[in-house]
Amino acid sequence: MNARSYGFYEDLVSEFFSKSWLMFHCIVFRRAAVKAELHSSRDIQIRKHFGMLLRKKIAYFSKAGADRRYRVRVDPLPTRYAREHEAVGNIVNAQLRKDLGDLRDDLDTPLLHDIRACDSARTVGIQVSDVLLGAVLAAWQQQVSSAPKLKLLAHVAWQLGWNDLRSDTKPHVWKFNVWHFLGAGEPREVDTRPVKLRYPMPVWRPR
């Protein structure tokens, strides 16, 4: 992004926040917080955290027992296992059956319908997610010096009613949610802030 393209990205962010049918959820953690000795490989670490995010979010939005199905589209995971996405889907569905078994009548139909790796250059939804995730990570890492990028970070924060993006959110915040995952004994880096959207959204309720 540069000064010439900034207007496009600002409009993209504003469009995202104005639509009630779009949401963004991410998990943020320090790599040092992950205990490598508890995982047999880097591939397993990636699988665990990706699966954990999907499991928590799908379970949260499915607690009402509604007839929902989730189709996940992601960039190819950076692992050596060609069928990693299929493995994650099988694991997450098994966990969801355990988590929500008493709330769902149809246990034979998986909530997570499928996970497909897509070329982000051809997938608009992934591109929008990349912009928002890039803004969050840039704010947490504090390594951005480009004026247009700093301006975009400020615009995203403004949409949330924040001064900057170095914060996480409460679990119930559905429009823009940042989950700060902490390792055992790891101190919090940021405070959790309330979100005050510039485009008011309805409160999410199970139905």
Buried (B, 14 or more C-beta within 10 A) or exposed (E): BEEEEBEEBBEBBBEBBEEEEEBBBBBBBEEEEBEEEEBEEEBBBBBBBBBBBBBBBBBBBBEEEEEEEBEBBBEEBEBEBEEBBEBBBBBBBEBBBEBBEEEBEEEEEBBBBEBBBBEBEEBEEBEBBEBBBBBBBBBBEEEBEEEBBBBBBBBBBBBBEBEBBBBBBEEEBBBBBBBBBEEEEEEEEBEBBEBEBEEEBEEEEEE
